[in-house]
Amino acid sequence: MGQDQTKQQIEKGLHLYQSNQTEKALRVWMRVLEKSADPAGRFRVLGCLITAHAEMGRYKDMLKFAVVQIDTARELEDPDFLTESYLNLARSNEKLCEFQKTISYCKTCLNMQGTTVSLQLNGQVSLSMGNAFLGLSIFQKALECFEKALRYAHNNDDKMLECRVCCSLGNFYAQLKDYEKALFFPCKAAELVNDYGKGWSLKYRAMSQYHMAVAYRKLGRLADAMDCCEESMKIAMQHGDRPLQALCLLCFADIHRSRKDIQTAFPRYDSSLSIMTEIGNRLGLIQVLLGVTKCWMIQKELDKALESIEKAQEVAEGLGNKLGLLKLHCLCERIYRTKGQQRELRDHVVKFHECVEEMELYCGMCGESIGEKNNQLQALPCSHFFHLKCLQTNGTRGCPNCRRLSVKPGYV
């Protein structure tokens, strides 16, 4: 298959893919991969296969094609192709929750400075790195990366990237319980979709609606949460987007749990758990198991709650997701307090405070914890964040956290 024929077949596959004929598109692209003698065409078709498998939640296949793409890029001896293939490798590992590997591949991308493509891709690299740091609960570095990605989006007038970053920032602030910002950023993403998104994939609309649903639920606006989640789920079903379906099912379950409708919540959690396991979203698994635990606690089935916690703890420890571990210790504390088991209670109180210290989840001004309840937060240029009210009350001539870090003990 020559260069022109390769190009035609790639375009044919794209047309099928955009018409929701995904399996036909994949067959066309796989034929190109088998028969094409054009390395640049092979590189491009591998990019199509990586994107398609990412959207279907076939993350292991996504990773497999990303590895092949790296070899093709090396064959082409083009630094632009190499940068793009390392980004795809980083994204594949991000989807599989291999966050340390994601960060490592992102750093490789950023070290390939000077190429035309790398300058355009740096925003996407920063976003992927931010998502990985967020998965590891390293909040300051996550925020730093998201803000860099946002700057790249603004400088390059890249509205699609801006939309994706806004969704990640919504997730960031939802985790830290600043629900005003958790809603603001996905609403901003939804505005971008309305203003610029006519030619975009519907996944951007679905993504913003899902993150709005999460924020609305946290704010207790359950009807709004249900509307947004239903719209997101409808698009996910139309496009065979398994990862988003799993997240929507989790959100539906959480909404039902918030309504104390536990019998409706459980089957939604089960369905979400099944897809999360199938696609390998271990971060999502932790969230599902946390929801299931809370349902058992509402029903006063404390031993069943502890079983769910044990499963979630194993996943969270494997991932290095410190916030997940903190939440699990908090739930254990409540359970053992109810059971009157003082030794176990003390053990989890200690572990809970160790997690808070490790993540620096406290305000450097008032010393109170961050993420315990809904509170407005404000980040300084260094990406350390504080309670907004503390900054407004005390003002600052610089970051108190940075000042503390710069104080080195003297030699005796």
C-alpha positions in Angstrom: 0.0 0.0 0.0 1.6 3.3 -1.2 1.5 6.7 0.4 -1.6 8.0 -1.4 -3.6 4.9 -0.8 -2.6 4.9 2.9 -3.8 8.5 3.2 -7.2 7.6 1.6 -7.7 4.6 3.9 -6.9 6.6 7.0 -9.5 9.2 5.9 -12.0 6.5 5.2 -11.5 5.1 8.7 -11.9 8.6 10.2 -15.2 9.1 8.4 -16.5 5.7 9.7 -15.3 6.5 13.2 -17.1 9.9 13.2 -20.2 8.2 12.0 -20.1 5.9 15.1 -19.1 2.9 13.0 -16.2 2.3 15.3 -15.5 -1.5 14.6 -15.5 -0.9 10.8 -13.1 2.0 11.3 -10.8 -0.2 13.4 -10.8 -2.9 10.7 -9.8 -0.3 8.0 -7.0 1.1 10.2 -5.7 -2.3 11.1 -5.5 -3.2 7.4 -3.5 0.0 6.8 -1.1 -1.0 9.6 -0.6 -4.5 8.1 -0.1 -3.4 4.5 1.3 0.1 4.4 4.9 0.6 3.5 4.8 4.3 4.4 6.2 4.9 8.0 4.6 8.4 8.3 1.2 6.9 7.4 1.7 4.1 9.8 2.5 6.6 12.5 -0.7 8.5 11.8 -2.9 5.4 11.7 -1.4 4.3 15.1 -2.5 7.7 16.4 -6.0 7.0 15.2 -6.0 3.6 16.9 -4.7 5.0 20.1 -7.4 7.7 20.3 -10.2 5.2 19.4 -9.1 2.6 22.0 -8.8 5.4 24.6 -12.4 6.4 24.1 -13.6 2.8 24.2 -11.7 2.2 27.5 -9.5 -0.4 25.9 -6.5 1.0 27.7 -4.2 -2.1 27.4 -4.6 -2.0 23.6 -4.0 1.7 23.7 -0.7 1.1 25.5 0.2 -1.6 23.0 -0.3 0.7 20.0 1.6 3.5 21.8 4.6 1.3 22.2 4.5 0.4 18.5 4.2 4.1 17.7 7.4 4.9 19.6 9.3 2.3 17.5 7.8 3.9 14.3 8.8 7.4 15.5 12.4 6.2 16.0 12.4 4.7 12.5 11.3 8.1 11.1 14.1 9.8 13.1 11.9 12.8 13.6 11.8 14.5 17.1 8.3 15.8 16.5 7.0 12.3 16.0 8.9 11.1 19.0 7.5 13.8 21.2 3.9 12.9 20.1 4.5 9.2 20.7 5.9 9.7 24.2 2.8 11.8 25.0 0.6 8.9 23.8 2.6 6.6 26.0 2.2 8.9 29.0 -1.6 9.1 28.4 -1.9 5.3 28.1 -0.2 4.9 31.5 -2.4 7.7 33.0 -5.5 5.8 31.9 -4.2 2.6 33.4 -3.4 4.6 36.6 0.3 4.0 36.3 1.0 7.5 37.6 4.7 7.4 38.2 5.3 6.1 34.7 3.0 8.9 33.3 5.1 11.5 35.1 8.3 10.0 33.8 7.1 9.9 30.2 5.7 13.5 30.5 9.1 14.7 31.7 10.7 13.0 28.7 8.3 15.0 26.4 9.1 18.3 28.1 12.9 17.6 27.7 12.5 17.4 24.0 12.3 21.2 23.7 12.8 23.1 20.4 10.6 21.0 18.1 7.6 22.6 16.5 5.2 19.9 17.7 6.6 19.8 21.2 5.7 23.5 21.7 2.1 22.8 20.6 1.9 19.6 22.8 3.4 21.0 26.0 -0.1 22.0 27.2 -1.4 18.4 26.8 1.8 17.0 28.4 1.2 19.4 31.4 -2.4 18.3 31.7 -1.5 14.6 31.6 1.1 15.2 34.3 -1.3 17.2 36.4 -3.9 14.3 36.3 -1.1 11.9 37.4 -0.1 14.1 40.3 -3.8 14.4 41.3 -4.0 10.5 41.1 -1.1 10.4 43.6 -2.8 13.2 45.8 0.2 15.5 45.3 -2.0 18.5 45.1 0.5 21.4 44.8 2.2 19.8 41.8 -1.1 18.9 40.2 -2.3 22.5 40.4 1.0 23.8 39.1 0.7 21.5 36.0 -3.0 22.4 35.4 -2.2 26.1 35.6 0.7 25.6 33.1 -1.6 23.7 30.8 -4.2 26.6 31.0 -1.4 29.1 30.1 -0.5 27.0 27.0 -4.2 26.8 26.1 -4.6 30.6 26.3 -1.3 31.4 24.5 -2.1 29.0 21.6 -5.9 29.8 21.6 -6.5 26.1 22.1 -10.2 25.9 23.3 -10.3 22.1 23.3 -7.3 22.0 25.7 -8.8 24.7 27.8 -12.1 22.7 28.1 -10.2 19.5 29.2 -8.1 21.5 31.7 -11.3 23.1 33.2 -12.8 19.6 33.7 -9.6 18.5 35.5 -9.6 21.6 37.7 -13.3 20.8 38.5 -12.1 17.3 39.7 -9.2 18.9 41.6 -11.5 21.3 43.6 -14.2 18.6 44.1 -11.5 16.4 45.8 -10.5 19.3 48.1 -14.1 20.2 48.8 -14.1 23.7 47.3 -17.5 23.0 45.7 -17.9 26.5 44.3 -14.8 26.1 42.1 -15.7 22.5 41.5 -18.8 23.8 39.7 -17.3 26.9 38.2 -14.6 25.1 36.1 -16.9 22.5 34.4 -19.5 25.3 33.8 -16.7 27.2 32.1 -15.9 24.0 30.0 -19.6 23.7 29.1 -19.6 27.4 27.9 -16.5 26.7 25.7 -18.4 23.7 24.2 -21.4 25.9 23.5 -19.3 28.8 22.0 -16.7 26.9 20.0 -17.7 23.2 20.0 -19.8 22.8 16.8 -17.1 20.8 15.1 -15.9 19.1 18.3 -16.6 15.5 19.3 -19.6 15.3 21.6 -17.3 13.8 24.3 -16.4 17.3 25.3 -20.0 18.2 26.1 -20.5 14.8 27.9 -17.3 15.4 29.9 -18.3 18.9 31.1 -21.8 17.7 32.0 -20.4 14.8 34.1 -18.1 17.1 36.1 -21.0 19.5 36.6 -23.2 16.6 37.9 -20.5 15.7 40.5 -20.3 19.3 41.8 -24.1 19.7 41.9 -24.4 16.5 43.9 -21.7 17.7 46.4 -23.7 20.9 46.7 -26.9 19.0 47.5 -28.5 20.1 44.2 -29.6 16.6 43.3 -32.1 17.3 40.6 -29.5 19.4 38.7 -27.0 16.6 39.2 -29.4 14.0 37.8 -30.1 16.2 34.7 -26.4 16.7 33.9 -25.6 13.1 34.5 -28.4 11.8 32.3 -27.2 14.0 29.5 -23.6 12.8 29.9 -24.8 9.2 30.0 -26.9 9.6 26.9 -23.9 10.8 24.9 -21.6 8.1 26.4 -24.1 5.4 25.4 -24.4 6.7 21.8 -20.7 6.7 21.4 -19.8 3.5 23.2 -17.7 5.5 25.7 -17.3 2.8 28.4 -15.1 4.9 30.7 -17.6 7.7 30.9 -20.5 5.3 31.3 -18.7 3.9 34.4 -18.3 7.4 35.8 -21.9 8.3 35.2 -23.2 5.1 36.8 -21.0 6.0 39.8 -22.5 9.5 39.9 -26.1 8.1 39.6 -25.3 5.7 42.5 -23.9 8.6 44.6 -27.1 10.7 43.9 -29.3 7.8 45.0 -27.2 7.4 48.1 -27.5 11.1 48.9 -31.3 10.6 48.7 -31.0 7.6 51.1 -32.3 5.4 48.3 -29.8 2.6 49.0 -31.7 -0.1 47.1 -31.4 1.9 43.9 -27.8 2.9 44.6 -26.4 -0.6 45.0 -27.1 -1.9 41.5 -25.6 1.3 40.0 -22.4 0.8 42.0 -22.3 -2.8 40.9 -22.6 -1.9 37.2 -20.0 0.9 37.6 -17.6 -1.5 39.5 -18.0 -4.1 36.7 -16.9 -1.6 33.9 -14.2 0.0 36.1 -12.7 -3.5 36.6 -13.0 -4.4 32.9 -11.2 -1.2 31.7 -8.7 -1.0 34.5 -9.7 2.3 36.1 -8.4 1.6 39.6 -8.9 5.2 40.7 -12.6 4.8 39.8 -12.7 1.5 41.7 -11.7 3.3 44.9 -14.5 5.8 44.5 -17.1 3.0 43.9 -15.9 1.0 46.9 -16.1 4.2 49.1 -19.7 4.7 48.0 -20.6 1.1 48.7 -19.0 1.4 52.1 -21.1 4.5 52.9 -24.2 2.6 51.9 -23.4 -0.3 54.2 -22.8 2.2 57.0 -26.2 3.9 56.4 -27.7 0.4 56.7 -25.6 -0.2 59.9 -24.0 -3.3 58.2 -20.6 -2.4 59.7 -18.8 -5.7 59.0 -19.8 -5.5 55.3 -18.6 -1.9 55.3 -15.2 -3.0 56.6 -15.0 -5.7 53.8 -15.4 -2.9 51.2 -12.9 -0.8 53.0 -10.3 -3.6 52.9 -10.8 -4.0 49.1 -10.5 -0.3 48.5 -7.4 0.0 50.8 -5.6 -2.6 48.8 -6.2 -0.7 45.5 -5.4 2.7 47.0 -2.1 1.4 48.4 -1.2 -0.2 45.1 -1.8 3.2 43.3 -0.3 5.4 45.9 -3.6 7.4 46.2 -3.2 9.1 49.5 -6.5 10.9 49.6 -8.3 7.6 49.1 -6.4 6.1 52.0 -7.2 9.2 54.2 -11.0 8.8 53.4 -10.8 5.1 54.2 -9.0 5.7 57.6 -11.8 8.3 58.4 -14.5 5.8 57.7 -12.7 3.1 59.8 -12.5 5.6 62.6 -16.3 6.1 62.5 -17.0 2.4 62.3 -14.6 1.5 65.2 -16.0 4.3 67.3 -19.5 2.9 66.9 -18.2 -0.6 67.7 -16.4 0.7 70.7 -13.1 -0.9 69.6 -10.6 1.7 71.0 -7.3 0.1 69.9 -8.4 0.0 66.2 -10.0 3.4 66.5 -6.7 4.9 67.8 -4.7 3.2 65.0 -6.8 4.8 62.3 -6.8 8.2 63.9 -3.0 8.1 63.8 -2.9 7.0 60.2 -5.5 9.6 59.2 -3.3 12.4 60.7 -0.2 10.9 59.0 -2.0 11.2 55.6 -3.0 14.8 56.3 0.6 15.7 57.1 2.0 13.8 54.1 -0.4 15.6 51.7 0.0 19.0 53.5 -3.8 19.1 53.7 -4.0 22.0 56.1 -4.1 25.8 55.8 -0.7 27.3 56.4 -2.3 30.3 58.1 -5.0 29.0 60.5 -3.6 25.4 60.7 -7.1 23.9 60.1 -7.4 21.0 57.7 -8.3 21.4 54.1 -10.8 19.0 52.4 -12.7 18.2 55.6 -15.7 20.3 54.6 -16.9 22.7 51.9 -14.5 25.7 52.0 -13.5 28.3 49.5 -9.8 28.0 48.7 -7.3 30.3 47.0 -4.0 29.3 45.5 -1.0 31.7 45.5 1.4 31.9 42.4 3.5 29.1 43.9 0.4 26.8 43.8 0.2 26.4 47.6 -3.4 26.9 48.6 -5.1 28.4 51.7 -8.6 29.1 52.9 -9.8 32.2 51.0 -11.0 33.8 54.3 -7.6 33.4 55.8 -5.9 35.2 52.9 -8.5 37.9 53.0 -8.2 38.4 56.8 -4.4 38.1 57.2 -3.1 39.1 53.7 0.3 37.8 52.8 3.7 39.2 51.7 4.5 35.9 50.2 3.7 32.3 50.8 4.0 31.1 54.5 4.5 27.5 53.3 7.4 28.4 51.0 9.0 30.5 53.8 8.8 27.4 56.1 10.3 25.2 53.5 13.2 27.6 52.9 14.2 27.7 56.6 17.1 25.2 56.8 18.5 24.1 60.2 22.0 25.6 60.9 25.0 23.4 61.5 26.1 23.0 65.1 
